[in-house]
Amino acid sequence: MSKTVIVVDDSKLSRMHVRGIILRNKPDWTVIEAANSVELYGKLDESDIHIAIIDFNMPGDNGLEAAARLLQAKPDIRVAIITANAQDSVVSGIRALGAAFMPKPLEEEQMARFLTAASLPRRPSSSDGAGGGIG
């Protein structure tokens, strides 16, 4: 089943790199881009977005803030946050949102695993919030 992915990064080169990885692994999927969180929020009503891949370090809302707002608006979207900042507080914040952490430099194999997992139906979650991850 075809999915729509939004790639959010203030670097055009990074967006192109992520787009290439997605389309090499899921050629029938649609990829849209946003340069920052404002563009992300604006595109939510324009497209039926299934998956968001968001850079952590951006002007305005950082990746965690953008993902939190995104998940409040559309809780079924699968989210990955990409960052070179692997501090415990950042990684734990990403995981607390139920998002996937993807370290930079981005590895295609890791992205491919995320895309495959994100395309599967969600497993029912327990009421206590245990389980975690993307699915």
C-alpha positions as CSV (number, residue, x, y, z in Angstrom):
1,M,0.0,0.0,0.0
2,S,1.3,3.4,-1.0
3,K,2.1,5.8,1.8
4,T,2.9,9.5,2.0
5,V,6.0,10.6,3.9
6,I,6.9,14.1,4.9
7,V,10.6,15.0,5.3
8,V,11.2,18.0,7.5
9,D,14.7,19.5,7.6
10,D,16.0,23.0,7.1
11,S,18.8,21.6,4.9
12,K,17.6,21.1,1.3
13,L,20.6,18.7,0.8
14,S,19.5,16.6,3.8
15,R,15.9,16.5,2.5
16,M,17.1,15.3,-0.9
17,H,19.3,12.6,0.7
18,V,16.4,11.3,2.8
19,R,14.0,11.5,-0.2
20,G,16.4,9.4,-2.2
21,I,16.6,6.7,0.5
22,I,12.9,6.6,0.8
23,L,12.3,6.3,-2.9
24,R,15.0,3.7,-3.4
25,N,13.3,1.5,-0.8
26,K,9.6,2.4,-1.4
27,P,9.4,3.6,-5.0
28,D,5.6,3.7,-5.0
29,W,5.4,6.1,-2.0
30,T,4.9,9.8,-2.2
31,V,7.5,12.1,-0.5
32,I,6.7,15.7,0.3
33,E,9.1,18.1,2.0
34,A,9.0,20.9,4.5
35,A,11.9,23.2,5.5
36,N,10.7,23.8,9.0
37,S,7.9,23.1,11.5
38,V,5.7,26.0,10.2
39,E,5.7,24.3,6.7
40,L,5.1,21.0,8.3
41,Y,2.0,22.2,10.1
42,G,0.8,23.9,7.0
43,K,1.0,20.7,4.9
44,L,-0.9,18.6,7.4
45,D,-4.3,19.6,5.9
46,E,-3.0,19.4,2.3
47,S,-2.0,15.7,2.3
48,D,-2.9,12.5,4.0
49,I,0.5,12.1,5.7
50,H,1.3,8.6,7.1
51,I,4.9,9.0,8.2
52,A,7.1,12.0,9.2
53,I,10.8,12.1,9.3
54,I,11.9,15.2,11.2
55,D,15.4,16.7,11.8
56,F,16.0,17.6,15.4
57,N,18.0,20.8,14.9
58,M,15.8,23.3,13.1
59,P,15.0,27.0,13.5
60,G,11.7,27.5,15.3
61,D,10.3,24.4,16.9
62,N,13.0,21.7,17.1
63,G,12.2,18.1,16.0
64,L,10.9,17.1,19.4
65,E,8.6,20.0,19.6
66,A,7.4,19.6,16.0
67,A,6.8,15.8,16.5
68,A,4.8,16.4,19.7
69,R,2.6,19.0,18.0
70,L,2.2,16.7,15.0
71,L,1.3,13.7,17.1
72,Q,-1.3,15.8,19.0
73,A,-3.0,16.7,15.8
74,K,-2.6,13.3,14.1
75,P,-1.8,10.5,16.6
76,D,-1.6,7.8,14.0
77,I,1.3,9.3,12.1
78,R,4.6,7.3,12.5
79,V,7.5,9.6,13.4
80,A,11.3,9.3,13.2
81,I,13.6,12.0,14.4
82,I,17.0,12.4,12.8
83,T,19.9,13.9,14.8
84,A,23.6,13.8,15.4
85,N,22.8,14.8,19.0
86,A,22.7,11.5,20.8
87,Q,22.6,13.0,24.4
88,D,20.6,10.8,26.7
89,S,18.0,13.6,27.3
90,V,17.4,14.0,23.5
91,V,17.1,10.2,22.9
92,S,14.9,9.7,25.9
93,G,12.7,12.6,24.7
94,I,12.4,11.1,21.3
95,R,11.5,7.7,22.7
96,A,9.0,9.2,25.2
97,L,7.0,10.5,22.1
98,G,7.0,7.0,20.7
99,A,9.2,8.2,17.8
100,A,12.1,6.4,16.3
101,F,15.6,7.8,16.9
102,M,17.8,7.8,13.8
103,P,21.4,9.0,14.3
104,K,23.3,11.0,11.8
105,P,25.0,10.2,9.6
106,L,21.9,8.4,8.4
107,E,22.3,4.7,7.4
108,E,20.1,3.5,4.6
109,E,19.5,0.1,6.2
110,Q,18.2,1.7,9.4
111,M,15.9,3.9,7.4
112,A,14.7,1.0,5.3
113,R,13.8,-1.0,8.5
114,F,11.9,2.1,9.9
115,L,9.9,2.5,6.6
116,T,9.0,-1.2,6.6
117,A,7.9,-1.1,10.3
118,A,6.0,2.1,9.8
119,S,4.1,0.7,6.9
120,L,2.7,-2.1,9.0
121,P,-0.6,-1.8,10.9
122,R,-0.1,-0.6,14.5
123,R,-0.4,-3.2,17.2
124,P,-3.0,-2.3,19.9
125,S,-1.2,-0.5,22.7
126,S,-1.7,-1.2,26.3
127,S,-3.4,1.3,28.5
128,D,-0.3,1.8,30.6
129,G,1.7,3.1,27.7
130,A,4.2,0.3,27.9
131,G,5.5,-1.3,24.8
132,G,6.7,1.9,23.0
133,G,8.5,2.1,19.7
134,I,6.7,2.7,16.5
135,G,4.5,-0.2,16.4
